[in-house]
Amino acid sequence: MPMRAHEPGPAAVSLANLSTLTVLDRARLQQLWRELCERPAPPRASRSWLIYGLAYRIQQSVYGGLSAASRRRLRSIAQQLESRAWQPAGLAPGTRLIRQWRGQRHEVRVLESGYTYRGARYASLSAIANLISGTHCSGPRFFGLKPGSTSSPRPGRGR
């Protein structure tokens, strides 16, 4: 793709002039991403996200990236978070969640880590909600634990 006269080349994009990124069109930002990151830009990344990512990459090349210790610590935190099944606040183990869906009653029991539904264990309420409804949906919302739920509002919530 030919560069326009008002668009700077990769050498001109430096820490001293990060604002240069804001004048580039999406195609040029993607090209710059390939040059600086040595791989294609994420296909669904918005223009503003590409600008932020490129600005970070430029600063990283000037100042250096995270230390090895910081990267290890972040990886450890991410692994701990992934290993835990998220449960909405206030759901103690043993709690039963009941939902009427298309004329059938569905009962889920909250465990220490995860849920049971019809004798099977599940890591998330969303997996159960998807099984029941046949479509992708938010489990906490499906069972009325979040605003905008598909079940009837609970008493005392001001709705």
Phi, psi and omega in degrees: 000125181291144180274137177285159183299325183275357181262125181284157175280174183301326181294329182284340180275104183227176180301325182292341185221054179297335180296343176304326182301328185290343180267353182278145176279170185302317181298318180291323177297319178295321178296315179298321178301313179302320182290317184276327185258352179060034174197161180294152176291151175304131188298330182259009181292133178286166179300316181294323178294319177299319179298313179298316180296317179293320178299317178298315182297320179295315179296323179297320181290331180278312186262346185096158182269199178291150177291160179301322180295319179294319178297318178298317181296316179296319177299318180297316179298315180299318179295321178296317180294320179293329184283342180269135174278125179288134175232139177303144181302142175087004178262101179280149175306138183099344178297139177255132175250125183240133180222131172272128179219116180050048174080003179243145177266130180239127182239129179240137177249133180279132177253177175302317179224097178107203188213159170240143178214121180050045175083356180248150178268142178225146180280337184218155174292330180296323178298320180289316179299321178295319179297316182291311187274338182080006178225163177287126177206165178284123179298310179302323178290318180301321181268011173079022181264352180231154175301149180081021183291160179270354177265170181291147182299147178278147178298150176081008181260001176076021180255000000 
